[in-house]
Structures are given as C-alpha cells and as structure tokens.
Amino acid sequence: MTDASPQTAGSQTTEPSSSEAEPDLIGLYSRRILALASDIPHSGRLSDPQASARRRSPVCGSTVTVDLDVADGKIARFGQDVKACALGQASAAVLGAQALGRTRDEIATAHSQLRAMLKSGGEVPDAPFDGYEALLPARDYKHRHASILLALEATLEAMDQAAGETGAAQG
C-alpha cells in the first residue's frame, strides 16, 4: 500500500478503519478529486466583503465560509475558506472555478442538480458546473454528501445576505 491517503490537510473527517471499506474509499479519492482538492480557486477570505456565510456539516464537521460581493445580481468578488475532506474541497474547487459572474439562480440550479446527482441518481449538473462529474463516485457515500454541498449552500446564503443588504440600501 502507498502512503496515499484519503485524508488531506485540514480534513475534519475520519475514515472507517475496516479493511473491507478501505479499498473502496481509496478508489473514491481519485487523482482527479485529489487534484481539485489541492488547488481551490479563490481560496481565502475577502477583506470587507458585502456578505459572508459559514456552513458546517454536522455529520463530519467540515466547514466552508464564503465571502462575496454582488453587483448587478452577479457574484463580483468571491473568496472561500474550506476546512473539509477531499470531497468537500473538490466541490469547492469546482464552484470556485465558476463562481465569478454567476447569478443566484445559476448557483441554486447547480446546488439542486448536484444534490439530485448525489442523492437520487440525477444527471451531472449543467455547464458551467459540469466539473461536478468528478464527484459521481461519491453517490454511494451518503455520509459525504453534506460536505460536498457545503460550498454551494454557503454561497447561496451569502448571496441572500447580499440581496438583503442591497434591498435595504435601496429601500
């Protein structure tokens, strides 16, 4: 066995110790998932963001904090602090690569499609979020779904906050 492990720096999860589960979990953490997890676009917090939201998975303890600014209904600045397993990190990487210029509806659609892909055998999310295809093997690992959805959920919450501030400023 190599020293490759499903654990990554900052991981908040513990893998099962069963020798039967180990090969399946190692297979889950493909090179593509690990490559995504190691290079998360827009990683880090923004200074003076318009809105921030932190989401935590009660199942594994993974957290994602999203900072953003919205202009003309689209994400103008985006930052994320990701403390999650490799699957949660890979998910944040796919989102981070596409976040700028996206509307709330586009993020909500990606969330809905990713959730359906994971939980009910739905199709891979539409472009530009089709990079979530890398997470297809996670369908069988229900305890990982919450971590995978965190980045999108935090982004939606932050966009709602930003819209509330904009509405309050206009009213």
C-alpha positions as CSV (number, residue, x, y, z in Angstrom):
1,M,0.0,0.0,0.0
2,T,1.3,3.5,-0.7
3,D,1.3,6.4,1.6
4,A,-1.6,8.0,-0.4
5,S,-4.5,8.5,2.0
6,P,-8.0,9.9,1.6
7,Q,-7.0,12.4,4.3
8,T,-5.9,15.9,3.3
9,A,-4.6,18.8,5.3
10,G,-7.4,20.4,7.2
11,S,-9.6,17.4,6.9
12,Q,-12.2,17.1,9.6
13,T,-13.3,13.5,8.9
14,T,-12.1,10.1,10.0
15,E,-12.1,7.2,7.6
16,P,-13.5,3.8,8.6
17,S,-10.8,1.5,9.8
18,S,-12.3,-1.6,8.4
19,S,-10.0,-3.3,5.9
20,E,-13.1,-4.1,3.7
21,A,-14.0,-0.4,3.4
22,E,-10.5,0.9,2.8
23,P,-10.1,-0.2,-0.9
24,D,-13.5,1.4,-1.7
25,L,-12.6,4.6,0.0
26,I,-9.2,4.8,-1.7
27,G,-10.9,4.3,-5.0
28,L,-13.3,7.1,-4.2
29,Y,-10.4,9.5,-3.8
30,S,-9.3,9.5,-7.4
31,R,-6.4,11.5,-8.7
32,R,-8.9,14.0,-10.3
33,I,-10.6,14.6,-6.9
34,L,-7.3,15.0,-5.2
35,A,-6.1,17.4,-7.9
36,L,-9.2,19.5,-7.5
37,A,-8.9,19.5,-3.7
38,S,-5.3,20.6,-3.9
39,D,-6.0,23.7,-6.0
40,I,-9.1,25.5,-4.8
41,P,-9.8,28.7,-6.8
42,H,-10.5,31.9,-4.8
43,S,-9.2,30.2,-1.6
44,G,-9.1,32.5,1.4
45,R,-11.2,35.2,3.0
46,L,-12.0,38.6,1.3
47,S,-11.3,41.9,3.0
48,D,-14.5,43.8,3.7
49,P,-17.0,41.5,1.8
50,Q,-20.5,42.6,1.2
51,A,-21.7,39.3,2.7
52,S,-20.3,36.2,4.4
53,A,-21.8,32.8,5.3
54,R,-20.4,29.8,7.1
55,R,-21.9,26.4,6.7
56,R,-20.9,23.3,8.8
57,S,-21.8,19.7,8.2
58,P,-23.0,18.1,11.5
59,V,-22.1,14.7,10.1
60,C,-18.4,15.2,9.6
61,G,-17.6,18.7,11.0
62,S,-16.5,20.1,7.6
63,T,-16.9,23.8,7.3
64,V,-16.9,26.3,4.4
65,T,-17.0,30.0,4.8
66,V,-17.9,32.1,1.7
67,D,-17.3,35.8,1.4
68,L,-18.6,37.6,-1.7
69,D,-19.8,40.8,-3.3
70,V,-22.7,41.0,-5.7
71,A,-23.0,43.6,-8.4
72,D,-25.9,43.7,-10.9
73,G,-27.2,40.4,-9.4
74,K,-23.9,38.5,-10.2
75,I,-21.0,37.5,-8.0
76,A,-18.4,40.2,-8.4
77,R,-15.9,39.0,-5.8
78,F,-15.6,35.6,-4.2
79,G,-13.5,34.0,-1.5
80,Q,-13.8,30.8,0.4
81,D,-12.2,29.2,3.4
82,V,-12.6,25.5,3.1
83,K,-11.9,23.1,6.0
84,A,-13.3,19.8,4.7
85,C,-12.4,16.4,3.4
86,A,-11.0,16.0,-0.1
87,L,-14.6,15.6,-1.5
88,G,-15.7,18.9,0.1
89,Q,-12.5,20.6,-1.1
90,A,-13.0,19.2,-4.6
91,S,-16.6,20.5,-4.6
92,A,-15.4,24.0,-3.5
93,A,-12.8,23.9,-6.3
94,V,-15.4,23.2,-9.0
95,L,-17.6,26.1,-7.6
96,G,-14.6,28.4,-7.2
97,A,-13.6,28.0,-10.8
98,Q,-17.1,29.1,-12.0
99,A,-18.4,31.4,-9.2
100,L,-17.5,34.9,-10.7
101,G,-20.3,36.3,-12.8
102,R,-22.9,33.8,-11.7
103,T,-26.4,34.7,-10.5
104,R,-28.2,33.3,-7.5
105,D,-30.4,31.3,-9.9
106,E,-27.4,29.7,-11.5
107,I,-25.9,28.7,-8.1
108,A,-29.3,27.4,-6.9
109,T,-29.7,25.3,-10.1
110,A,-26.2,23.9,-9.6
111,H,-27.0,23.1,-6.0
112,S,-30.3,21.4,-6.9
113,Q,-28.7,19.4,-9.8
114,L,-25.7,18.3,-7.6
115,R,-28.0,17.3,-4.8
116,A,-30.1,15.2,-7.3
117,M,-26.9,13.7,-8.8
118,L,-25.7,12.6,-5.4
119,K,-29.0,11.5,-3.7
120,S,-31.3,10.3,-6.5
121,G,-29.1,9.3,-9.4
122,G,-29.7,12.5,-11.3
123,E,-27.6,13.8,-14.2
124,V,-24.3,15.7,-13.7
125,P,-25.1,19.5,-13.3
126,D,-25.3,21.5,-16.4
127,A,-22.3,23.6,-17.7
128,P,-20.5,25.5,-16.4
129,F,-20.9,23.3,-13.3
130,D,-20.3,20.0,-15.2
131,G,-17.0,19.7,-13.4
132,Y,-19.0,18.1,-10.5
133,E,-18.9,14.9,-12.7
134,A,-15.7,14.2,-10.8
135,L,-17.8,13.6,-7.7
136,L,-20.1,10.9,-9.3
137,P,-18.3,8.1,-7.3
138,A,-19.4,9.8,-4.1
139,R,-23.1,8.9,-4.7
140,D,-22.6,5.7,-2.7
141,Y,-21.1,7.6,0.3
142,K,-24.2,9.3,1.8
143,H,-22.2,10.5,4.8
144,R,-20.1,12.6,2.4
145,H,-23.0,14.4,0.6
146,A,-23.3,17.2,3.2
147,S,-19.7,18.1,2.9
148,I,-19.9,18.1,-0.9
149,L,-22.9,20.5,-0.8
150,L,-21.4,23.0,1.7
151,A,-19.7,25.4,-0.7
152,L,-22.9,25.9,-2.8
153,E,-25.0,26.3,0.3
154,A,-22.7,28.9,1.9
155,T,-22.7,30.7,-1.4
156,L,-26.5,30.8,-1.6
157,E,-26.7,32.0,2.0
158,A,-24.2,34.8,1.3
159,M,-26.0,35.8,-1.9
160,D,-29.2,36.1,0.1
161,Q,-27.5,38.3,2.6
162,A,-26.1,40.5,-0.1
163,A,-29.5,40.8,-1.7
164,G,-31.0,41.8,1.6
165,E,-28.4,44.5,2.1
166,T,-29.0,45.8,-1.4
167,G,-32.7,45.8,-0.9
168,A,-32.3,47.6,2.5
169,A,-30.0,50.2,0.9
170,Q,-32.5,50.8,-1.9
171,G,-35.5,51.0,0.5
